[in-house]
């Protein structure tokens, strides 16, 4: 959905933009094709570079969770990095960065991508908001995908604990903290109890976070939590425009 995503990115006005399913293929642009046992999809060769070009006044931070083969239009194979990225406006000093794996560890996939159990990384960035004279820590993740569904599992329990450890290590006392992303979880997951123990409050709960591009009936996937709900000026689960099979989550603090 790059044709829908690109114009929205240039106008959404985000000071901190968090994107999952980011790609980076060294020396290649345009389109590639991604294949695993379940699907075959067109995929941007270097979405990281695409977004950097659209947001020249943002600093882009990318962490790869794994890498594997993709093919270009001529059928040639390339190695593509896959992960998460945060883009921070140049007006916000970045005073801290941290990343860590919430599931597994970095993997190089050989001849094909696996369709489940792939490693997952989380990325934290700490900025100083000059206007409010405070620090804000923003942590994002792309949660473990399990073909059996989005219910709690031992792997997801470990993921929650690792995420909580990353949040704790990335922020300082007094920081306004935001945790967001595609959690791949149900609203009643124990993950929210774990994060609640850090003083984080989920703003999404059981709301629909999917667009019409997602055909399955289960409508839960993305979440956003904050450490101080009173600091939230506006929170929106954006139904239009549709720029992904997930609805964008927008928060003003």
Number of C-alpha atoms within 10 A of each C-alpha: 13 13 8 12 14 14 12 15 15 14 10 10 11 16 15 17 18 21 20 19 15 23 24 22 22 13 8 16 15 12 16 24 17 20 18 14 10 9 8 10 10 14 20 24 28 22 21 23 19 17 20 15 12 15 18 12 14 21 16 18 17 20 20 24 26 19 20 21 22 24 19 19 10 7 10 10 15 17 18 24 23 24 24 24 25 23 22 22 19 13 13 19 15 18 12 13 16 16 21 18 20 26 24 16 13 15 13 15 15 11 11 14 18 14 14 14 13 19 20 24 27 29 28 24 22 24 21 18 14 11 7 9 8 12 22 23 24 26 27 28 29 25 26 23 19 17 10 7 12 20 14 14 13 8 14 24 16 15 21 23 15 17 28 20 15 20 25 12 12 21 22 14 7 10 18 20 21 22 24 20 22 21 22 20 23 21 20 12 16 17 22 20 14 16 22 16 11 14 13 21 20 19 16 19 16 14 14 16 21 24 19 12 12 12 10 8 7 13 16 21 23 27 25 23 23 24 21 15 14 8 11 12 9 9 14 13 20 16 16 9 12 18 21 16 14 22 21 22 18 14 16 11 15
